[in-house]
Amino acid sequence: MSKLFLAGSARARLSQLFDRGSFQELFRFASEHPHREQSSQKQPPQEQPHDAIVCAHGDINGQPAIAYATEATVQGGSVGALQARQIIECQRLAQQSGIPIVALLESGGARISEAAKIMEGYAGAMASAIGLSGVVPQVACVFGPCIGASAFMATLSDWVIMEHNASLSLAGARVNAQATGEVLSETELGGVDVHQQYTGNIHFVAQGESAVLTKARALLKWLPSHYRTRTPITAFESLSLKEQKRKTPEIEALLPLVPPNPL
């Protein structure tokens, strides 16, 4: 297993994301038919458990949610057609049930061996993500290298939380060097500094896997589960009356006086 990938497994991450005891796995027996070309050559199909993805539903902060996690220990978490179909089904369930969907991503990109099948599959997943925009909250957590199709899925989400050592790019550093002649490290190409300072593709950065998942859980506390539901109201009884009425003049300094200037 490449040292690029972090140690957490898909199921471990999902278990930590959901409330204790609420994790319920979906599509447990999903499998792909062997390719016709493989069958004609009389070669046994290669086993790919769940096609490098684990999908589940459960509760987050006591509220129902759908989540899926790419499994980096299976072919580097590469994207296959069956994986795309499971993601589309998760998106459909989230829209039908009116609940948030969370993506836990760590993937080397599309599986080239599946050619046009994966392009069709992920085009459908991206179209579904666009259709969900403004309907239910979509949160993406990036834990390691997130390349190609998975990077598209992350940036189509409403919120992106990135682990400090992760990377997010349309192509890996070696592919980029071959295509453009520009030699960059994975961090220089798609690290957190690139996306915080230049692209604006990410919203939060956290140190370590647990911190990423904790931030995702905290974020969902502030969001309605569906566009037709009310935003959760958080009680502040623990604050004193003085603290509740305190003024915050520093907020006025957040917006520049000259509109073209950056925040």
C-alpha positions as CSV (number, residue, x, y, z in Angstrom):
1,M,0.0,0.0,0.0
2,S,1.4,3.4,-1.0
3,K,2.6,5.6,1.9
4,L,0.7,8.4,0.3
5,F,-2.5,7.0,1.8
6,L,-3.5,7.5,5.4
7,A,-4.1,4.5,7.7
8,G,-7.9,4.9,8.2
9,S,-10.1,2.4,6.5
10,A,-13.5,3.3,5.0
11,R,-15.5,1.5,7.6
12,A,-13.4,3.0,10.5
13,R,-14.0,6.5,9.1
14,L,-17.8,6.0,8.7
15,S,-18.0,4.5,12.2
16,Q,-16.4,7.6,13.6
17,L,-18.6,9.9,11.5
18,F,-21.9,8.4,12.7
19,D,-23.2,8.4,16.2
20,R,-22.2,5.3,18.1
21,G,-24.3,2.2,17.2
22,S,-26.1,3.9,14.3
23,F,-23.9,2.8,11.4
24,Q,-25.8,0.6,8.9
25,E,-24.0,-0.5,5.8
26,L,-25.7,-0.3,2.4
27,F,-25.2,-2.4,-0.7
28,R,-23.2,-4.9,1.3
29,F,-23.3,-7.5,-1.5
30,A,-22.8,-5.2,-4.5
31,S,-20.7,-6.8,-7.2
32,E,-19.7,-6.2,-10.8
33,H,-20.2,-8.7,-13.6
34,P,-16.9,-9.7,-15.2
35,H,-16.1,-7.9,-18.4
36,R,-17.0,-9.8,-21.6
37,E,-13.4,-9.5,-22.7
38,Q,-12.2,-11.2,-19.5
39,S,-14.8,-14.0,-19.9
40,S,-13.7,-14.7,-23.5
41,Q,-10.1,-15.0,-22.4
42,K,-11.2,-17.4,-19.6
43,Q,-9.5,-15.3,-17.0
44,P,-11.1,-15.3,-13.5
45,P,-12.4,-11.8,-12.6
46,Q,-10.3,-9.9,-10.1
47,E,-12.0,-9.5,-6.8
48,Q,-12.7,-5.8,-5.9
49,P,-14.7,-5.7,-2.6
50,H,-17.6,-3.2,-3.1
51,D,-15.5,-1.7,-5.9
52,A,-13.4,0.3,-3.4
53,I,-16.3,2.1,-1.7
54,V,-18.4,1.6,1.5
55,C,-21.8,3.2,1.7
56,A,-23.9,3.6,4.9
57,H,-26.7,5.4,6.6
58,G,-27.0,6.3,10.3
59,D,-27.3,9.3,12.6
60,I,-25.1,12.3,13.0
61,N,-25.8,14.4,16.1
62,G,-29.1,12.4,16.4
63,Q,-30.2,13.3,12.8
64,P,-30.3,10.8,9.9
65,A,-27.7,11.1,7.2
66,I,-26.2,9.1,4.2
67,A,-22.4,8.8,3.7
68,Y,-20.0,6.9,1.5
69,A,-16.2,6.4,1.9
70,T,-13.8,5.4,-0.8
71,E,-11.5,2.5,0.3
72,A,-7.9,3.4,-0.4
73,T,-6.7,-0.2,0.4
74,V,-8.5,-1.5,-2.7
75,Q,-6.7,-0.5,-5.9
76,G,-5.8,2.8,-4.3
77,G,-9.4,3.7,-4.0
78,S,-9.6,4.1,-7.8
79,V,-13.0,4.9,-9.2
80,G,-14.9,2.1,-11.1
81,A,-18.3,2.0,-12.7
82,L,-19.9,0.0,-9.8
83,Q,-18.6,2.6,-7.4
84,A,-20.2,5.4,-9.4
85,R,-23.5,3.5,-9.4
86,Q,-23.4,3.2,-5.6
87,I,-22.7,6.9,-5.2
88,I,-25.6,7.7,-7.5
89,E,-27.9,5.5,-5.4
90,C,-26.7,7.2,-2.2
91,Q,-27.5,10.6,-3.8
92,R,-30.9,9.4,-4.8
93,L,-31.6,8.1,-1.3
94,A,-30.5,11.4,0.2
95,Q,-32.8,13.4,-2.0
96,Q,-35.7,11.1,-1.5
97,S,-35.3,11.1,2.2
98,G,-34.4,14.7,2.6
99,I,-31.2,14.1,4.5
100,P,-27.5,15.3,4.3
101,I,-24.9,13.3,2.3
102,V,-21.3,13.1,3.3
103,A,-18.4,11.9,1.1
104,L,-15.2,10.6,2.7
105,L,-12.6,10.7,-0.1
106,E,-9.2,9.3,-0.7
107,S,-8.7,8.1,-4.3
108,G,-6.2,7.8,-7.1
109,G,-8.7,8.7,-9.7
110,A,-10.6,6.9,-12.4
111,R,-9.8,3.2,-13.1
112,I,-8.4,3.4,-16.7
113,S,-9.2,-0.3,-17.4
114,E,-12.9,0.5,-17.3
115,A,-12.6,3.1,-20.0
116,A,-15.9,4.6,-21.2
117,K,-17.9,2.8,-18.5
118,I,-16.4,4.9,-15.7
119,M,-16.8,8.1,-17.7
120,E,-20.5,7.4,-18.1
121,G,-20.8,6.4,-14.4
122,Y,-19.1,9.4,-13.0
123,A,-20.9,11.8,-15.3
124,G,-24.1,10.5,-13.8
125,A,-22.7,11.0,-10.2
126,M,-21.7,14.6,-11.0
127,A,-25.0,15.4,-12.6
128,S,-26.7,14.0,-9.4
129,A,-24.5,16.2,-7.2
130,I,-25.4,19.3,-9.2
131,G,-29.1,18.3,-8.9
132,L,-28.7,18.0,-5.1
133,S,-27.2,21.5,-4.7
134,G,-29.6,23.6,-2.6
135,V,-31.7,20.6,-1.8
136,V,-29.8,18.7,0.9
137,P,-26.4,19.6,2.5
138,Q,-23.4,17.9,0.7
139,V,-20.2,17.7,2.7
140,A,-16.9,16.3,1.4
141,C,-14.0,15.2,3.5
142,V,-10.6,14.8,1.8
143,F,-8.1,12.6,3.7
144,G,-5.3,11.9,1.2
145,P,-4.7,12.1,-2.5
146,C,-8.0,13.0,-4.2
147,I,-7.4,13.0,-8.0
148,G,-9.6,13.3,-11.1
149,A,-13.2,12.2,-10.8
150,S,-13.1,12.2,-7.0
151,A,-11.7,15.7,-7.0
152,F,-14.7,16.8,-9.2
153,M,-17.0,15.2,-6.7
154,A,-15.4,17.0,-3.8
155,T,-15.5,20.4,-5.4
156,L,-19.2,19.9,-6.4
157,S,-20.1,19.6,-2.7
158,D,-21.4,22.5,-0.6
159,W,-18.6,22.3,1.9
160,V,-15.1,20.7,1.6
161,I,-13.0,19.8,4.7
162,M,-9.4,18.8,3.9
163,E,-6.9,17.1,6.0
164,H,-3.7,19.2,6.3
165,N,-1.5,16.7,4.4
166,A,-4.1,15.8,1.8
167,S,-4.1,16.9,-1.9
168,L,-6.9,17.7,-4.3
169,S,-6.1,17.9,-8.1
170,L,-7.4,16.9,-11.5
171,A,-4.2,15.0,-12.2
172,G,-1.3,13.6,-10.2
173,A,2.1,15.3,-10.1
174,R,3.7,12.8,-12.5
175,V,0.8,13.1,-15.1
176,N,1.0,16.8,-14.8
177,A,4.8,16.8,-15.4
178,Q,4.4,14.6,-18.5
179,A,1.6,16.7,-19.9
180,T,2.9,20.2,-19.2
181,G,6.6,19.7,-18.4
182,E,6.1,21.5,-15.1
183,V,7.6,19.5,-12.2
184,L,5.6,20.0,-9.0
185,S,5.1,18.0,-5.8
186,E,1.6,16.8,-4.9
187,T,1.5,19.5,-2.3
188,E,2.5,22.3,-4.7
189,L,-0.1,21.0,-7.2
190,G,-3.1,20.6,-4.9
191,G,-2.2,21.0,-1.3
192,V,-4.2,23.0,1.2
193,D,-2.2,26.2,0.7
194,V,-3.1,26.1,-3.0
195,H,-6.8,25.8,-2.4
196,Q,-6.9,28.2,0.5
197,Q,-4.9,31.0,-1.2
198,Y,-5.7,30.6,-4.9
199,T,-8.6,28.3,-5.9
200,G,-11.0,28.7,-3.0
201,N,-12.1,25.1,-3.5
202,I,-11.9,24.2,0.2
203,H,-13.6,25.7,3.2
204,F,-12.0,24.1,6.3
205,V,-8.6,22.5,7.1
206,A,-8.0,20.1,10.0
207,Q,-5.0,18.4,11.4
208,G,-5.5,14.6,11.4
209,E,-8.3,12.3,10.4
210,S,-10.3,12.5,13.6
211,A,-10.3,16.3,13.5
212,V,-11.7,16.2,9.9
213,L,-14.6,14.0,11.0
214,T,-15.2,16.0,14.1
215,K,-15.4,19.2,12.1
216,A,-17.9,17.5,9.7
217,R,-20.1,16.5,12.6
218,A,-19.9,20.0,14.0
219,L,-20.8,21.6,10.7
220,L,-23.9,19.5,10.3
221,K,-25.2,20.7,13.6
222,W,-25.7,24.2,12.1
223,L,-27.4,23.0,8.9
224,P,-31.0,22.0,8.1
225,S,-31.3,18.5,6.8
226,H,-33.3,19.6,3.7
227,Y,-34.2,22.9,2.1
228,R,-37.8,22.6,3.4
229,T,-36.8,22.2,7.0
230,R,-35.9,24.9,9.5
231,T,-32.3,25.6,10.4
232,P,-31.4,24.1,13.8
233,I,-31.6,26.5,16.7
234,T,-28.7,26.2,19.2
235,A,-29.4,27.3,22.8
236,F,-26.9,29.5,24.6
237,E,-28.1,29.0,28.1
238,S,-24.6,28.2,29.2
239,L,-23.5,31.8,28.4
240,S,-24.1,34.6,30.9
241,L,-26.4,37.5,30.0
242,K,-23.4,39.8,29.6
243,E,-21.8,37.3,27.2
244,Q,-25.0,37.0,25.2
245,K,-25.2,40.8,24.7
246,R,-21.5,41.5,24.1
247,K,-20.7,43.6,21.1
248,T,-18.3,42.4,18.4
249,P,-16.9,45.4,16.5
250,E,-14.2,43.3,15.0
251,I,-16.8,41.8,12.6
252,E,-16.8,45.2,10.8
253,A,-13.1,44.7,9.9
254,L,-13.8,41.5,8.1
255,L,-15.2,43.2,5.0
256,P,-12.9,45.5,3.1
257,L,-13.9,49.2,2.5
258,V,-13.0,48.8,-1.1
259,P,-15.1,46.0,-2.7
260,P,-12.4,44.7,-5.1
261,N,-10.0,44.1,-2.2
262,P,-9.9,40.5,-0.9
263,L,-11.4,39.6,2.5
